[in-house]
């Protein structure tokens, strides 16, 4: 009986780990859709390539400036930059989670 319970616990653990991994994959996909929609006009949004606007850093390099998790507040309150070309964006909490997941996937 103890072996059966241990086996079931292992299977349940694997199931939940797989479910969490699937959620992460979906979050990355949703985040990619968001950056394609809002960011790709100026920023390189993939793992390679140059930004269409030379002053806009590739999103894959953001983690070199600061931890991407620290962008959560900026995404929620509206991103402001020191240059007028960048529009102001505000995102909902679920969108922010997806954006962060995508940015982390670029690291």
C-alpha positions as CSV (number, residue, x, y, z in Angstrom):
1,X,0.0,0.0,0.0
2,X,2.8,2.4,0.9
3,X,4.5,1.7,-2.5
4,X,1.2,2.4,-4.3
5,X,0.7,5.7,-2.5
6,X,4.3,6.6,-3.3
7,X,3.8,5.7,-6.9
8,X,0.6,7.8,-7.1
9,X,2.3,10.7,-5.5
10,X,5.1,10.5,-8.1
11,X,2.6,10.4,-10.9
12,X,0.7,13.3,-9.5
13,X,3.9,15.3,-9.1
14,X,4.8,14.6,-12.7
15,X,1.3,15.6,-13.9
16,X,1.5,18.9,-12.0
17,X,5.0,19.7,-13.2
18,X,3.9,19.0,-16.8
19,X,0.8,21.2,-16.4
20,X,3.0,24.1,-15.0
21,X,5.4,23.7,-17.9
22,X,2.5,23.8,-20.4
23,X,1.2,27.0,-18.7
24,X,4.6,28.6,-19.0
25,X,4.7,27.7,-22.7
26,X,1.3,29.3,-23.2
27,X,2.4,32.4,-21.3
28,X,5.4,32.7,-23.5
29,X,3.3,32.4,-26.6
30,X,0.8,35.0,-25.4
31,X,3.7,37.3,-24.4
32,X,5.2,37.0,-27.9
33,X,1.8,38.0,-29.4
34,X,1.8,41.1,-27.1
35,X,5.3,42.2,-28.1
36,X,4.6,41.5,-31.8
37,X,1.5,43.8,-31.5
38,X,2.9,46.6,-29.3
39,X,6.7,46.5,-29.6
40,X,7.9,45.1,-32.9
41,X,7.4,48.4,-34.8
42,X,10.5,49.8,-32.9
43,X,12.2,46.9,-31.1
44,X,13.7,43.6,-32.2
45,X,11.5,41.2,-30.4
46,X,13.1,37.9,-31.2
47,X,16.4,36.2,-30.3
48,X,18.1,37.7,-33.3
49,X,17.8,40.7,-35.6
50,X,18.1,44.4,-35.3
51,X,15.5,46.8,-34.0
52,X,13.6,48.7,-36.8
53,X,14.3,51.9,-34.7
54,X,18.0,52.0,-34.0
55,X,17.5,53.9,-30.7
56,X,15.2,51.1,-29.4
57,X,17.1,48.3,-27.7
58,X,16.4,44.7,-28.7
59,X,14.0,43.2,-26.1
60,X,16.4,40.2,-25.8
61,X,18.9,42.7,-24.2
62,X,16.6,44.1,-21.5
63,X,17.8,41.6,-18.9
64,X,21.3,43.0,-19.3
65,X,20.1,46.4,-18.0
66,X,17.9,45.1,-15.1
67,X,16.1,42.0,-14.0
68,X,13.0,41.7,-16.2
69,X,10.9,40.9,-13.1
70,X,11.4,44.6,-12.1
71,X,9.4,45.7,-15.2
72,X,6.2,44.4,-13.7
73,X,5.4,47.7,-12.0
74,X,6.3,49.7,-15.1
75,X,4.1,47.6,-17.3
76,X,1.2,48.1,-14.8
77,X,1.6,51.8,-14.3
78,X,2.6,52.7,-17.8
79,X,6.1,52.6,-19.4
80,X,7.6,56.1,-19.7
81,X,11.0,56.6,-21.3
82,X,13.2,59.6,-21.9
83,X,12.4,59.8,-25.6
84,X,9.2,61.0,-27.2
85,X,9.0,58.2,-29.8
86,X,8.0,55.6,-27.4
87,X,4.2,55.5,-26.7
88,X,2.9,54.9,-23.2
89,X,1.6,51.4,-22.6
90,X,-0.3,50.0,-19.7
91,X,-1.1,46.3,-19.4
92,X,-3.4,44.1,-17.3
93,X,-1.9,41.7,-14.6
94,X,-2.3,38.6,-16.8
95,X,-0.7,40.4,-19.8
96,X,2.2,41.5,-17.5
97,X,2.8,37.9,-16.5
98,X,2.9,36.8,-20.1
99,X,5.2,39.7,-21.1
100,X,7.6,38.7,-18.3
101,X,7.5,35.1,-19.3
102,X,8.3,36.0,-22.9
103,X,11.1,38.4,-21.9
104,X,12.6,35.7,-19.7
105,X,12.5,33.2,-22.6
106,X,14.8,35.6,-24.5
107,X,17.5,35.5,-21.9
